[in-house]
């Protein structure tokens, strides 16, 4: 492993509490990533429970990089920051307020630690769109192909992968292979299509997608642009190609955040998970951020319902009972760590 590379790939450093070998996300940040404002009653309830939990919940200034939250993305060199700081700390327990594959990723990188998540039902539509057995058959049916997988995959899928990528480094890692290299890219067909379009590659794509990024309405974004003619449309590459094509800027969560800070524009139409807008507003309070509308105006389809399964109540119970726990089969872990290390090796060579 290359801890310095893990740290370099980390986008967001979050305050955590560390006491008696336990690290977990501050509840105040959990509010943020879940995209809702909790009531005073909820805040008091958590504070009381922190006191009940005693040393487990003692405040401290320990730091731990966390993945995608997220939305911020949300995932995703940030995911590898989890393992970086997790492997460097003496803490024996890591609690991730995220989704299941994030917990698995942390467990792959830190197999000797207990990894917990507040809700085991917090899955990922993109990861779920790529069942490991079906993906294995797909890979088997195309011998001679290098397999590149997006980080939003299960441990079992990573075990069938040659190199893992994030939305921040996918282009550079794909371009690090010879131009005539046969490549399978999964599971996100939208990200794969985008990488194909900007690199001239013809990667074979797995037919998977994120339910949030697939829901943005091209027609409504065009109408919104008419309403805000000076606004930039900024888009995550997990969105469908027509939405990407009408965008002024396309990039990973980290790139979107950086762009909004540096841009002279004062208005942005944001086509990605709505949780990231909180961070944008925090970093640029003088600018206006307009969520891109989904196809179905009757639902909050631009929000990740899986991330929002994490609540302060569940976080407290997770800490108190040290459940639910993430397990990764030892043989799967040994295979799944290889594409992660490969990504870090290539990133180091390219100076990413």
VMD Tcl script that draws the C-alpha trace (Angstrom):
set ca {
  {0.00 0.00 0.00}
  {1.02 3.62 -0.47}
  {-0.46 5.65 2.41}
  {0.78 8.92 0.95}
  {-1.08 8.18 -2.27}
  {-4.19 7.27 -0.32}
  {-3.98 10.59 1.42}
  {-3.37 12.43 -1.85}
  {-6.51 10.91 -3.32}
  {-8.57 12.11 -0.38}
  {-10.86 15.00 -1.12}
  {-12.58 15.72 2.15}
  {-11.13 15.58 5.66}
  {-13.82 15.23 8.27}
  {-13.71 15.64 12.02}
  {-14.29 12.41 13.85}
  {-14.35 11.37 17.44}
  {-11.73 8.96 18.66}
  {-11.77 7.33 22.05}
  {-11.24 3.80 23.24}
  {-10.34 2.54 19.77}
  {-13.48 3.85 18.05}
  {-13.66 6.29 15.13}
  {-16.96 7.53 13.76}
  {-18.48 10.44 11.89}
  {-19.64 13.38 13.97}
  {-23.43 13.50 14.09}
  {-23.39 17.10 12.90}
  {-21.77 15.94 9.68}
  {-24.19 13.04 9.43}
  {-26.97 15.62 9.27}
  {-25.14 17.25 6.39}
  {-24.55 14.16 4.31}
  {-28.10 12.95 4.83}
  {-29.36 16.28 3.54}
  {-31.81 17.14 6.27}
  {-31.90 19.43 9.29}
  {-32.62 17.43 12.42}
  {-34.81 18.83 15.14}
  {-33.53 20.16 18.46}
  {-35.12 17.14 20.09}
  {-33.07 14.80 17.87}
  {-29.88 16.71 18.67}
  {-30.53 16.53 22.40}
  {-31.34 12.84 22.10}
  {-28.02 12.12 20.44}
  {-26.17 14.24 22.99}
  {-27.81 12.30 25.82}
  {-26.87 9.04 24.20}
  {-23.31 10.22 23.70}
  {-23.18 10.77 27.44}
  {-24.67 7.34 28.07}
  {-22.09 5.75 25.79}
  {-19.34 7.34 27.87}
  {-15.83 6.90 26.57}
  {-16.99 5.55 23.20}
  {-18.42 8.92 22.32}
  {-15.90 11.22 23.92}
  {-15.14 14.26 21.74}
  {-11.71 14.53 20.19}
  {-9.92 16.15 17.25}
  {-8.90 13.01 15.43}
  {-9.05 13.18 11.65}
  {-10.14 10.52 9.21}
  {-10.76 10.90 5.47}
  {-14.14 9.56 4.51}
  {-15.37 8.49 1.14}
  {-17.95 9.80 -1.21}
  {-20.24 11.45 1.40}
  {-21.07 12.26 0.15}
  {-22.41 12.27 -2.46}
  {-19.59 14.42 -2.21}
  {-18.81 12.01 -3.66}
  {-19.53 10.94 -2.38}
  {-16.53 8.18 -3.74}
  {-14.23 8.71 -5.30}
  {-10.64 8.74 -4.37}
  {-12.04 9.65 -1.00}
  {-12.94 6.05 -0.35}
  {-9.28 5.15 -0.28}
  {-8.63 7.81 2.29}
  {-10.72 5.72 4.63}
  {-8.22 2.92 4.47}
  {-5.28 5.29 4.56}
  {-6.06 6.97 7.85}
  {-7.81 3.86 9.13}
  {-4.66 1.83 8.65}
  {-2.55 4.49 10.35}
  {-4.71 4.93 13.44}
  {-4.64 2.69 16.51}
  {-8.43 2.52 16.38}
  {-9.66 -1.03 16.00}
  {-13.19 -0.05 14.91}
  {-14.19 2.07 11.90}
  {-17.77 3.30 11.59}
  {-18.80 4.60 8.17}
  {-21.95 6.64 7.72}
  {-22.26 5.62 4.12}
  {-23.38 2.73 1.96}
  {-22.44 -0.92 1.97}
  {-19.73 -0.96 -0.69}
  {-17.92 1.85 1.16}
  {-17.79 -0.35 4.24}
  {-16.54 -3.24 2.14}
  {-13.83 -1.04 0.64}
  {-12.67 -0.04 4.10}
  {-12.65 -3.68 5.16}
  {-10.62 -4.66 2.09}
  {-8.00 -2.05 2.92}
  {-8.12 -2.66 6.69}
  {-8.94 -6.37 7.10}
  {-7.70 -6.40 10.69}
  {-10.22 -3.79 11.85}
  {-13.88 -4.09 12.72}
  {-15.88 -2.08 10.18}
  {-19.44 -0.98 10.97}
  {-22.15 0.92 9.11}
  {-25.33 2.31 10.71}
  {-27.75 0.58 8.32}
  {-26.96 -2.61 6.43}
  {-29.80 -1.78 4.02}
  {-27.88 1.25 2.78}
  {-26.89 -0.23 -0.55}
  {-25.99 1.39 -3.86}
  {-28.07 1.14 -7.01}
  {-24.94 1.28 -9.16}
  {-23.17 -1.48 -7.25}
  {-26.40 -3.51 -7.20}
  {-26.67 -3.20 -10.98}
  {-23.57 -5.37 -11.28}
  {-24.05 -8.76 -9.57}
  {-20.70 -10.48 -9.10}
  {-21.73 -13.81 -10.65}
  {-23.13 -12.15 -13.79}
  {-20.09 -9.89 -14.06}
  {-17.78 -12.90 -13.74}
  {-19.59 -14.58 -16.65}
  {-19.32 -11.38 -18.67}
  {-15.58 -11.22 -18.07}
  {-15.20 -14.92 -18.84}
  {-17.02 -14.45 -22.14}
  {-14.43 -11.87 -23.23}
  {-10.99 -13.36 -22.70}
  {-8.00 -11.13 -23.26}
  {-9.71 -8.00 -21.93}
  {-8.38 -5.86 -19.12}
  {-11.10 -5.25 -16.54}
  {-11.46 -1.74 -15.16}
  {-14.09 -1.25 -12.48}
  {-15.45 1.92 -10.95}
  {-15.03 2.05 -7.18}
  {-18.82 1.82 -6.71}
  {-18.77 -1.97 -6.79}
  {-18.97 -4.82 -4.35}
  {-15.88 -6.54 -3.00}
  {-16.77 -9.59 -5.09}
  {-16.77 -7.54 -8.31}
  {-13.47 -5.95 -7.37}
  {-12.09 -9.47 -7.07}
  {-12.69 -9.94 -10.83}
  {-11.08 -6.58 -11.64}
  {-7.59 -5.67 -12.86}
  {-7.67 -2.06 -11.73}
  {-10.15 0.10 -9.83}
  {-10.81 3.72 -10.82}
  {-12.60 6.74 -9.43}
  {-14.40 9.45 -11.37}
  {-11.37 11.66 -10.70}
  {-8.75 9.37 -12.22}
  {-10.71 7.15 -14.63}
  {-9.61 9.02 -17.76}
  {-5.91 9.03 -16.87}
  {-5.87 5.37 -15.87}
  {-7.70 4.30 -19.03}
  {-5.26 6.33 -21.12}
  {-2.33 4.67 -19.33}
  {-3.14 1.47 -21.22}
  {-2.05 1.02 -24.86}
  {-4.47 2.49 -27.39}
  {-5.27 -0.96 -28.77}
  {-5.81 -2.54 -25.34}
  {-9.12 -4.39 -25.08}
  {-10.90 -3.10 -22.00}
  {-14.05 -4.01 -20.12}
  {-15.39 -1.08 -18.08}
  {-18.02 -1.48 -15.42}
  {-20.40 -1.06 -13.89}
  {-21.38 2.49 -14.92}
  {-22.21 2.64 -18.62}
  {-22.68 6.43 -18.46}
  {-19.23 7.03 -17.01}
  {-17.85 4.49 -19.48}
  {-19.53 6.28 -22.40}
  {-18.10 9.57 -21.22}
  {-14.56 8.16 -20.93}
  {-14.91 6.61 -24.40}
  {-16.01 9.95 -25.84}
  {-13.09 11.94 -24.44}
  {-10.37 9.34 -25.01}
  {-11.45 7.87 -28.36}
  {-11.44 4.41 -26.80}
  {-13.99 1.73 -27.51}
  {-14.27 0.03 -24.16}
  {-16.80 -2.75 -23.72}
  {-19.30 -1.46 -21.17}
  {-21.27 -3.24 -18.50}
  {-24.92 -2.10 -18.53}
  {-25.17 -0.50 -15.09}
  {-26.08 2.95 -13.81}
  {-26.72 5.09 -10.74}
  {-30.42 5.64 -10.14}
  {-29.83 9.26 -9.13}
  {-27.67 10.38 -12.05}
  {-29.85 8.55 -14.57}
  {-32.93 10.52 -13.52}
  {-31.93 14.03 -14.56}
  {-34.22 15.47 -17.21}
  {-32.55 16.96 -20.29}
  {-35.67 18.91 -21.20}
  {-36.04 20.41 -17.73}
  {-32.36 21.33 -17.59}
  {-32.71 23.13 -20.94}
  {-35.77 24.97 -19.61}
  {-33.90 25.84 -16.42}
  {-31.04 27.22 -18.51}
  {-33.52 29.56 -20.22}
  {-34.68 30.72 -16.80}
  {-31.08 31.25 -15.66}
  {-29.24 32.19 -18.87}
  {-26.04 33.16 -17.05}
  {-25.84 29.91 -15.09}
  {-23.32 27.20 -15.88}
  {-24.59 23.64 -16.15}
  {-22.14 21.45 -14.25}
  {-22.52 17.70 -14.42}
  {-21.10 14.51 -12.97}
  {-20.01 11.99 -15.66}
  {-22.36 9.36 -14.22}
  {-25.18 11.27 -15.94}
  {-26.58 10.18 -19.28}
  {-24.82 11.35 -22.43}
  {-27.48 13.91 -23.56}
  {-27.20 15.70 -20.21}
  {-23.40 15.64 -20.41}
  {-23.49 17.08 -23.92}
  {-25.43 20.20 -22.89}
  {-23.19 20.82 -19.89}
  {-20.66 23.62 -19.55}
  {-18.43 21.60 -17.24}
  {-18.21 17.86 -16.53}
  {-16.19 16.40 -13.70}
  {-15.96 14.32 -10.56}
  {-17.43 15.60 -7.33}
  {-14.05 17.03 -6.37}
  {-13.68 18.69 -9.77}
  {-17.18 20.18 -9.58}
  {-16.46 21.64 -6.14}
  {-13.14 23.06 -7.26}
  {-14.67 24.51 -10.42}
  {-17.45 26.33 -8.56}
  {-14.91 27.92 -6.23}
  {-12.64 29.12 -9.03}
  {-15.28 30.08 -11.58}
  {-16.29 33.72 -12.05}
  {-19.87 32.59 -12.60}
  {-22.38 33.31 -9.86}
  {-25.04 30.73 -10.75}
  {-24.74 26.99 -11.34}
  {-27.25 24.34 -12.37}
  {-25.94 21.24 -10.61}
  {-26.56 17.80 -12.13}
  {-25.34 15.45 -9.43}
  {-26.56 14.12 -6.09}
  {-28.09 17.07 -4.26}
  {-26.07 16.52 -1.08}
  {-23.00 18.07 -2.72}
  {-24.78 21.41 -2.99}
  {-24.40 21.89 0.77}
  {-20.62 21.85 0.40}
  {-20.76 24.12 -2.64}
  {-22.78 26.68 -0.72}
  {-20.42 26.41 2.20}
  {-17.35 27.04 0.05}
  {-19.00 29.74 -2.09}
  {-21.68 31.45 -0.01}
  {-21.91 34.31 -2.51}
  {-23.00 32.01 -5.34}
  {-26.31 30.38 -6.23}
  {-26.61 26.63 -6.78}
  {-29.72 25.28 -8.48}
  {-30.39 21.51 -8.33}
  {-30.98 20.00 -11.76}
  {-34.51 18.56 -11.83}
  {-35.24 14.85 -12.29}
  {-37.69 13.45 -14.82}
  {-40.28 12.80 -12.11}
  {-41.08 16.08 -10.38}
  {-43.15 14.28 -7.72}
  {-40.11 12.60 -6.13}
  {-36.78 13.63 -4.70}
  {-35.05 11.53 -7.35}
  {-31.91 13.67 -7.30}
  {-31.25 12.47 -3.76}
  {-29.63 9.17 -2.86}
  {-32.26 7.42 -0.76}
  {-29.67 4.86 0.34}
  {-27.37 7.49 1.87}
  {-30.34 8.94 3.68}
  {-30.97 5.68 5.48}
  {-28.17 6.79 7.80}
  {-29.62 8.60 10.80}
  {-28.28 9.76 14.13}
  {-30.44 7.17 15.87}
  {-28.85 4.38 13.85}
  {-25.40 5.84 14.34}
  {-25.85 5.80 18.09}
  {-27.10 2.21 18.12}
  {-24.26 1.21 15.81}
  {-21.77 2.65 18.27}
  {-23.47 1.22 21.32}
  {-23.89 -2.34 20.08}
  {-21.03 -2.38 17.53}
  {-23.45 -3.61 14.88}
  {-24.07 -4.13 12.01}
  {-20.62 -5.28 11.03}
  {-19.17 -5.61 7.54}
  {-17.51 -8.90 6.67}
  {-15.50 -9.71 3.53}
  {-14.44 -13.26 2.74}
  {-10.68 -13.62 3.20}
  {-10.09 -14.99 -0.29}
  {-12.22 -12.23 -1.81}
  {-10.31 -9.63 0.20}
  {-6.97 -10.93 -1.04}
  {-8.14 -10.63 -4.64}
  {-10.02 -7.33 -4.22}
  {-7.04 -5.50 -2.74}
  {-4.97 -6.09 -5.89}
  {-6.89 -3.74 -8.23}
  {-6.84 -1.09 -5.51}
  {-3.07 -1.36 -5.22}
  {-2.83 -1.31 -9.02}
  {-4.77 1.93 -9.14}
  {-2.43 3.47 -6.58}
  {0.63 2.29 -8.48}
  {-0.59 3.81 -11.75}
  {-1.66 7.00 -9.97}
  {1.77 7.35 -8.40}
  {3.48 6.78 -11.74}
  {1.27 9.42 -13.39}
  {1.66 11.84 -10.51}
  {-2.05 11.96 -9.80}
}
mol new
graphics top color blue
foreach p $ca { graphics top sphere $p radius 0.5 }
foreach p [lrange $ca 0 end-1] q [lrange $ca 1 end] { graphics top cylinder $p $q radius 0.2 }
display resetview
